[in-house]
């Protein structure tokens, strides 16, 4: 019976909203489909389709809870035909009464959606259980919010907006009513979109429309449905609206970028507890860590609010651990952490990711792609937890590396993890970029860092009139960062203009060296980190011997790159022109880029010689 009863949908059907889930495959593995619009169950039941009885039967079955698709359909087909049921499912889905979860049968090769689970939409469930909103109260709250957002505004749009609020309807320029408060979702969305635009514009701020939609509706895409209407009715050019209420590209990412920070912090604290128990135990240190863990646990419970069932198993195990610690059973406590508590936190993370409001609260909002390399892309993203825009470096999916590089593909994942480990755990310096958040437990691997104002490449192109003094100040910071690396017995191996980031500050640009995917720890002797020949650096700025064999890179490789960067900064030209277009510190450039035996042998030797020429140049200018 079931084999002919497969419900199919068009993902791009007008009025349908889909949310896909990706894993380590080429295509998505799961999709949740629901209606964008919900006008109430009674409205749907009483449409002239003649299927009210079968609809009521379907809804009553789903009131008992979500159903697996196959047994659910077989049960209904004992009374009704497949043609009737297919029509009913389509209507209920588009009207926002039900949701259907589809599973991709072969995500490695193609998209082939088959229905997996069917359930009532939360909007319909709330209506059926008597939890439908009080629209008079909602309207009153909406008016208060709009007035609060535009109070004190000098915008010419404010007058129309307040009239829409007062009259409880929105008219176009010809005076025709386009929407009123009876179509509350559209009415509220347009009012708040315009109000947020006015407020943010006047305060000089920008926020993603997706973020505001989450705050208003607990749905990331809802406000974008009415974006064009909002712009047209308020007389705002669409590109101007989007310059304040920023559009996002989350739907184009191969997987969402989500990290629930309190749970990540909890995981680190539990590991710290384990380490303390393994060493010579100091009770004050143990007590401090335990207090931090208590506070973090309480924070998680507050975020989850009334849905504490997901933390039950963790809380039981955590109580066992604390009892062991109170009784002084430290060995037993450590075994509890390793065998029980750490696995329970991993389960907790997966459970929390299934809660939609948790996903919305912590999912990064990708605004645009700002760079791409041999193994990762860099996006400008909005972090909703900290309410700021940062850069996020995202590793390509494993399937990409396998397809392009075959068995060598895992090398890029190793490089990426090494880069994050270096930046997060071992390298701390004013001129080295810092990691803010990182996700390395499952694909996609990514980390965030402060968003730069420019790369050095972009700065040189856009600041042709910058003085030599400004350029030298930038270069001094590059030397400072590289000197720190070498003092830590590490070297970068990929120093180039697009890997040097500049941050505009009041006292001038601050330099941060980035992209440590090729960074080398001389003690590492692994094949992948030591002998790889792929992605060996950028030709114009890379030591020729390193280009021939990455394994031969040393501290001298970075010194060669410093000479190339100095020439590039002073001339704005690629280093291959150095023999034809000399610069002020030509001697330093030429020696740094000479053969290895004639090159500066240490970063200190380079710095001292550079400072000597810098002093001489300054004295000559003073005399002149």
C-alpha positions in Angstrom: 0.0 0.0 0.0 2.7 2.5 1.1 5.0 2.2 -2.0 2.6 4.3 -4.1 1.8 6.8 -1.3 4.9 9.1 -1.4 4.2 12.8 -0.7 6.4 15.1 -2.8 6.9 18.8 -2.6 8.5 21.6 -4.6 11.0 23.2 -2.2 10.5 26.6 -4.0 6.7 26.5 -3.9 5.3 30.0 -3.1 4.2 30.1 0.6 6.4 27.2 1.6 9.4 27.6 4.0 12.1 24.9 4.2 15.0 24.5 6.6 17.7 22.0 5.6 20.3 20.2 7.7 23.7 19.3 6.4 26.4 17.0 7.7 29.6 15.7 6.1 28.0 15.0 2.7 27.8 16.8 -0.6 24.0 17.4 -0.2 21.7 18.1 2.7 20.5 15.1 4.7 17.3 16.4 6.2 14.7 19.1 5.5 11.9 20.6 7.6 9.0 22.0 5.5 6.3 24.2 6.8 3.9 27.0 5.6 5.1 30.6 5.8 1.6 31.8 6.6 -0.9 30.6 9.2 -4.4 32.0 9.4 -5.9 29.5 11.9 -7.2 26.0 11.7 -10.8 27.0 11.2 -9.9 29.1 8.2 -8.2 26.0 6.6 -11.0 23.6 7.5 -13.7 25.8 6.1 -12.2 26.5 2.7 -14.3 25.2 -0.3 -12.2 22.0 -0.8 -14.7 19.5 0.5 -12.1 17.7 2.7 -12.9 18.9 6.1 -13.7 15.4 7.5 -10.4 13.9 6.5 -8.5 17.0 7.6 -10.0 16.7 11.1 -9.1 13.0 11.2 -5.5 13.8 10.3 -5.3 16.6 12.9 -6.7 14.4 15.6 -4.1 11.8 15.0 -1.3 14.3 15.1 -2.6 15.8 18.3 -1.2 12.7 20.0 2.3 13.6 18.9 4.6 13.4 15.8 4.1 10.4 13.6 6.5 8.3 11.5 5.3 8.9 7.9 4.9 5.3 6.8 2.6 3.9 9.6 0.7 7.3 9.7 -0.2 7.1 6.0 -1.1 3.4 6.1 -3.5 4.1 8.9 -5.3 6.9 7.0 -5.4 4.9 3.8 -7.6 2.3 5.5 -10.4 4.9 5.4 -9.5 7.3 2.5 -7.8 7.2 -0.9 -4.3 8.4 -1.5 -5.5 11.1 -3.9 -7.6 12.6 -1.1 -4.8 12.3 1.5 -2.2 13.8 -0.9 -4.4 16.9 -1.5 -5.1 17.3 2.3 -1.4 17.1 3.2 -0.5 19.8 0.6 -3.2 22.1 1.9 -2.4 21.6 5.6 1.3 22.1 4.9 1.0 25.3 2.9 -1.5 26.7 5.4 0.9 26.2 8.3 -1.2 23.5 10.1 1.4 20.7 9.8 5.1 20.3 9.3 6.8 17.5 7.4 10.4 16.3 7.9 12.0 14.9 4.7 15.1 12.6 4.6 17.5 12.7 1.7 18.0 9.1 0.6 21.5 9.5 -0.9 23.2 12.8 0.3 26.6 11.7 -1.1 25.3 11.9 -4.7 22.0 13.7 -5.1 18.9 15.1 -3.6 16.0 12.7 -3.3 13.6 13.7 -0.6 11.3 11.2 1.0 8.9 12.1 3.9 10.1 10.8 7.3 8.1 12.4 10.0 4.8 14.4 10.1 3.7 16.7 13.0 1.4 19.6 13.9 2.9 23.0 13.4 3.5 24.7 16.8 1.2 27.6 15.7 -1.7 25.1 15.1 -0.8 23.2 18.3 -1.1 26.4 20.3 -4.4 27.2 18.7 -5.8 23.7 19.4 -4.7 23.8 23.0 -6.3 27.1 23.6 -3.0 29.1 23.6 -3.8 31.4 20.8 -2.5 34.9 21.4 -4.6 37.8 22.7 -4.4 40.1 19.7 -5.6 43.1 21.6 -2.8 42.7 24.0 -0.4 42.0 21.1 -1.5 45.1 19.3 -1.0 47.2 22.4 2.6 45.8 22.8 3.3 46.4 19.1 2.3 50.1 19.4 4.4 50.6 22.4 7.4 49.0 20.7 7.1 51.1 17.5 6.7 54.3 19.5 9.7 53.5 21.7 11.9 52.8 18.6 11.1 56.1 16.9 10.9 58.4 19.9 13.0 61.5 19.2 13.6 60.5 15.6 13.8 63.3 13.0 13.1 60.9 10.1 10.6 62.0 7.5 9.2 58.5 7.5 8.2 58.7 11.2 5.0 60.6 10.6 3.6 58.0 8.3 4.7 55.2 10.6 2.9 56.6 13.6 -0.2 57.2 11.5 -0.2 53.5 10.5 0.0 52.7 14.2 -2.8 55.0 15.2 -5.2 54.0 12.3 -4.3 50.3 12.7 -3.9 50.0 8.9 -1.2 50.7 6.3 -2.1 52.7 3.2 0.0 53.2 0.0 0.8 56.6 -1.5 -2.6 56.6 -3.4 -4.5 56.1 -0.1 -5.4 52.5 -0.7 -5.4 50.2 2.4 -2.7 47.5 1.7 -2.9 45.7 5.1 -4.6 46.3 8.4 -4.2 44.8 11.9 -6.5 41.9 11.1 -3.7 40.5 9.0 -1.6 40.8 12.1 1.5 39.0 10.9 2.0 41.2 7.8 1.0 44.4 9.6 3.3 43.8 12.6 6.2 42.8 10.3 6.0 45.9 8.1 5.7 48.3 11.1 8.7 46.8 12.9 10.8 46.5 9.8 10.3 50.3 9.2 10.7 51.2 12.9 13.9 49.3 13.2 15.2 50.9 10.1 14.5 54.4 11.4 16.0 53.6 14.9 19.2 51.9 13.6 19.7 54.6 10.9 19.6 57.4 13.4 21.9 55.6 15.9 24.4 54.7 13.2 24.0 51.0 13.7 23.4 48.0 11.5 21.8 44.7 12.3 20.9 41.6 10.1 17.2 41.4 9.2 17.5 37.7 10.1 18.5 38.6 13.7 15.6 41.1 14.1 13.2 38.5 12.7 14.3 36.0 15.4 13.7 38.6 18.0 10.3 39.6 16.7 8.9 36.2 15.5 11.3 33.5 16.7 11.6 32.8 12.9 14.7 33.8 11.0 13.1 34.4 7.6 9.7 35.8 8.3 10.6 39.5 8.1 12.4 39.0 4.8 9.0 38.0 3.3 7.7 41.6 3.8 11.0 43.4 3.1 10.0 44.6 -0.3 6.6 45.7 0.9 8.1 47.6 3.8 10.6 49.4 1.5 7.9 50.3 -1.0 5.3 51.5 1.5 7.8 53.6 3.5 9.4 55.0 0.4 12.8 53.6 1.2 15.0 52.4 -1.7 15.6 48.7 -1.2 19.4 49.0 -1.3 19.2 51.7 1.4 17.0 49.5 3.6 19.5 46.6 3.1 22.4 48.9 4.1 20.9 49.1 7.6 18.9 45.9 7.9 21.6 43.6 6.5 20.7 40.7 4.2 22.3 37.3 5.0 23.6 34.4 2.9 22.9 31.6 5.5 20.9 29.6 3.0 24.0 29.4 0.7 26.2 27.9 3.4 26.7 24.1 3.2 25.9 23.8 6.9 24.8 26.2 9.7 27.5 27.7 12.0 26.2 27.1 15.5 28.1 26.9 18.8 26.3 27.0 22.1 28.9 28.8 24.2 27.7 27.9 27.7 28.0 24.2 26.9 31.4 24.7 25.3 32.5 26.5 28.5 31.0 23.7 30.6 33.0 21.1 28.6 36.3 23.0 29.2 35.5 23.3 33.0 34.8 19.6 33.3 38.1 18.8 31.5 39.9 21.2 33.9 38.3 19.4 36.8 39.6 16.1 35.4 43.1 17.5 35.0 43.1 18.8 38.6 42.1 15.4 39.9 44.8 13.7 38.0 47.6 15.9 39.4 48.5 16.8 43.0 45.2 18.0 44.3 45.0 21.5 45.7 41.6 22.0 47.4 41.4 25.7 46.8 42.0 25.2 43.1 39.5 22.4 43.0 36.9 24.5 44.8 37.3 27.4 42.5 36.8 25.2 39.4 33.8 23.5 41.0 32.2 26.9 41.7 32.7 28.0 38.1 31.1 24.7 36.9 28.1 25.3 39.2 27.7 28.8 37.8 28.0 27.6 34.2 25.4 24.8 34.8 23.0 27.3 36.3 23.5 29.5 33.3 22.5 26.7 30.9 19.4 25.9 33.0 18.4 29.6 32.8 18.8 29.6 29.0 16.8 26.5 28.5 14.1 27.9 30.9 11.1 25.6 31.1 12.6 22.7 29.0 15.0 21.3 31.6 14.3 17.7 30.6 17.2 17.8 28.2 19.6 18.3 31.1 18.3 15.6 33.4 20.9 13.0 32.7 23.8 15.5 33.0 22.4 16.9 36.3 22.2 13.4 37.8 25.8 12.6 36.9 27.0 16.0 38.1 25.4 15.4 41.5 27.2 12.0 41.7 30.5 13.8 40.9 30.0 16.4 43.6 29.1 13.7 46.2 32.4 11.9 45.3 34.3 15.2 45.7 32.7 16.0 49.1 33.6 12.5 50.3 37.2 12.8 49.0 36.8 10.0 46.5 39.0 11.8 43.9 39.9 8.7 41.9 36.2 7.7 41.6 35.3 11.3 40.8 37.8 11.4 37.9 36.4 8.1 36.5 32.9 9.5 36.7 34.0 12.5 34.6 35.8 10.3 32.0 33.2 7.5 31.7 30.0 9.3 32.3 30.0 13.1 32.5 32.0 14.0 29.4 29.9 11.7 27.2 26.7 13.1 28.7 27.8 16.7 27.8 28.3 15.6 24.2 24.7 14.2 24.2 23.5 17.4 25.8 25.1 19.5 23.0 23.2 17.5 20.4 20.0 17.8 22.3 20.2 21.5 22.6 20.9 21.9 18.9 17.5 20.4 18.2 15.8 23.2 20.1 14.9 25.8 17.5 15.2 28.9 19.8 18.6 27.7 21.0 19.8 27.5 17.3 18.4 31.0 16.7 20.1 32.4 19.7 23.6 31.0 18.9 23.7 30.5 15.1 26.1 32.9 13.3 24.5 35.0 10.6 26.7 35.1 7.5 26.5 38.5 5.7 29.0 38.0 2.9 32.0 36.0 1.7 35.1 38.2 2.1 37.9 35.7 1.1 38.7 32.2 -0.1 41.8 30.2 0.0 43.0 26.7 -0.8 41.2 25.0 2.1 38.8 27.5 3.7 36.4 30.5 3.1 36.2 33.6 5.3 32.9 35.2 5.9 31.8 38.4 7.5 29.3 37.2 10.1 27.1 38.6 12.8 27.4 36.9 16.2 23.9 37.1 17.8 25.3 36.2 21.3 27.7 39.2 21.5 25.7 41.3 19.0 28.8 42.2 16.9 30.2 41.6 13.4 33.2 39.3 13.2 35.1 37.3 10.6 34.6 33.5 10.5 37.0 31.1 8.8 35.2 28.0 7.6 37.0 24.9 6.4 35.7 23.4 3.1 33.7 20.1 3.6 35.8 16.9 3.7 34.1 15.8 0.5 35.7 18.8 -1.3 39.2 17.7 -0.3 38.6 14.1 -1.2 37.3 15.0 -4.6 40.1 17.4 -5.4 43.1 15.9 -3.6 42.1 12.3 -3.0 43.8 10.6 0.0 45.8 13.8 0.6 42.6 15.7 1.4 42.9 15.0 5.2 46.0 17.2 5.2 43.9 20.3 4.9 41.9 19.4 7.9 45.1 18.8 9.9 46.4 22.2 8.8 43.2 23.9 9.8 43.2 22.3 13.3 46.8 23.1 13.7 46.1 26.8 12.9 43.3 27.0 15.4 45.4 25.2 18.1 48.3 27.6 17.6 46.1 30.7 17.7 43.9 29.6 20.6 46.4 27.9 22.9 49.9 28.9 22.1 50.2 32.3 20.4 49.3 35.4 22.4 50.7 38.7 21.0 49.3 42.1 20.0 50.3 41.6 16.4 48.9 38.0 16.1 45.2 37.6 15.3 43.2 36.1 18.2 40.5 33.4 18.1 37.1 34.3 19.7 35.0 31.2 19.1 35.9 27.9 17.6 34.1 24.7 16.6 36.3 21.6 15.9 34.1 18.7 17.1 32.2 18.1 13.9 31.9 19.5 10.4 31.9 22.2 9.5 35.1 23.2 11.3 35.3 27.0 11.9 36.6 29.8 14.1 35.8 33.5 14.5 38.2 36.4 14.9 37.9 40.2 15.0 36.9 41.6 11.6 39.7 43.6 10.0 39.3 47.0 8.3 41.7 45.9 5.5 44.1 43.3 4.4 47.6 44.8 3.7 46.9 44.1 0.0 43.8 46.2 0.1 45.4 48.9 2.2 48.3 49.4 -0.2 45.9 49.6 -3.2 43.7 52.2 -1.5 46.3 54.3 0.2 48.7 55.2 -2.6 49.3 58.6 -1.0 50.2 57.3 2.4 53.5 58.6 3.7 56.6 56.4 4.1 56.4 57.0 7.8 52.9 55.4 7.9 54.2 52.4 5.9 57.2 51.9 8.2 55.0 52.0 11.2 52.9 49.1 9.7 56.1 47.2 8.9 57.5 47.6 12.4 54.4 45.8 13.7 54.8 43.0 11.2 58.4 42.5 12.4 57.1 42.5 16.0 54.7 39.7 15.3 57.2 37.6 13.3 59.9 38.2 16.0 57.5 36.8 18.6 56.8 33.7 16.5 60.5 33.0 16.1 61.1 33.5 19.8 58.5 30.9 20.3 60.4 28.6 17.9 57.7 28.7 15.3 57.5 30.3 11.8 54.7 31.3 9.6 55.7 30.1 6.1 53.0 32.1 4.3 53.6 35.8 5.1 51.9 37.7 2.2 49.8 40.9 1.9 46.5 39.1 2.1 47.5 37.4 5.3 48.4 40.6 7.1 45.3 42.3 8.6 44.9 45.9 9.5 42.5 47.3 12.1 41.8 51.1 12.0 42.4 52.7 15.4 42.6 56.3 16.7 46.5 56.1 16.7 46.7 54.5 13.2 46.4 51.0 11.8 47.1 48.0 14.1 48.6 45.0 12.4 47.5 41.4 13.1 49.2 38.5 11.3 46.7 35.9 10.2 46.3 32.6 8.3 48.5 30.1 10.1 47.5 27.2 8.0 51.1 26.6 7.0 52.6 27.7 10.3 55.3 25.3 11.4 56.5 23.9 14.7 60.0 22.6 14.1 59.5 19.8 16.6 56.6 18.3 14.5 57.9 15.6 12.2 54.6 14.4 10.8 54.3 13.8 7.0 51.4 16.1 6.6 52.8 19.1 8.6 56.4 18.7 7.5 56.6 17.3 4.0 53.5 18.5 2.2 54.0 20.2 -1.2 50.5 21.4 -1.8 49.5 25.0 -1.0 53.0 25.9 -0.2 52.7 29.7 -0.1 52.2 32.7 -2.5 54.9 32.7 -5.1 55.8 36.4 -5.1 56.4 36.4 -1.3 57.7 32.9 -0.7 61.3 31.7 -0.3 62.2 29.9 -3.6 63.5 26.9 -1.6 60.2 26.5 0.2 58.4 26.6 -3.2 60.4 23.6 -4.3 60.0 21.7 -1.0 57.8 22.8 1.9 59.9 20.6 4.2 62.9 22.8 3.7 61.2 25.9 5.1 62.9 27.4 8.1 63.0 30.8 9.9 64.9 32.0 6.8 61.7 31.5 4.8 59.9 34.1 6.9 62.9 36.5 6.6 62.7 36.3 2.8 59.0 37.1 3.1 59.7 40.1 5.3 62.0 41.5 2.7 59.3 41.0 0.0 56.7 42.7 2.3 59.0 45.6 3.0 59.5 46.2 -0.8 55.7 45.8 -1.5 54.8 48.3 1.3 57.3 50.9 0.1 56.7 50.6 -3.6 53.2 49.2 -4.0 54.8 46.8 -6.5 55.4 43.0 -6.5 58.9 42.0 -5.2 59.9 40.7 -8.6 60.3 44.4 -9.6 62.9 45.0 -6.9 65.9 45.0 -9.2 64.4 47.6 -11.5 62.5 49.9 -9.1 64.6 50.5 -6.0 63.1 51.7 -2.7 64.5 53.6 0.3 65.6 50.5 2.2 66.8 48.7 -0.9 69.8 47.1 0.8 67.7 45.5 3.5 65.2 44.2 0.9 67.9 42.7 -1.3 69.8 41.0 1.6 66.6 39.6 3.1 65.6 38.1 -0.3 69.2 36.9 -1.2 70.2 33.2 -1.3 70.0 31.6 2.1 73.7 31.7 2.9 73.8 35.4 2.2 70.5 36.2 3.9 69.9 37.6 7.4 70.2 34.5 9.5 67.9 35.6 12.4 65.0 38.0 12.8 67.1 40.0 15.3 69.8 40.5 12.7 67.2 41.7 10.2 65.6 44.0 12.7 68.9 45.5 13.8 70.0 46.2 10.2 66.6 47.7 9.4 66.7 50.0 12.4 70.2 51.1 11.5 69.1 52.2 8.0 66.0 53.7 9.5 68.1 55.9 11.8 70.4 56.9 9.0 67.5 57.8 6.7 66.0 59.9 9.6 69.3 61.7 10.1 69.7 62.5 6.5 66.1 63.9 6.3 66.8 66.0 9.4 69.9 67.5 7.8 68.0 68.1 4.6 
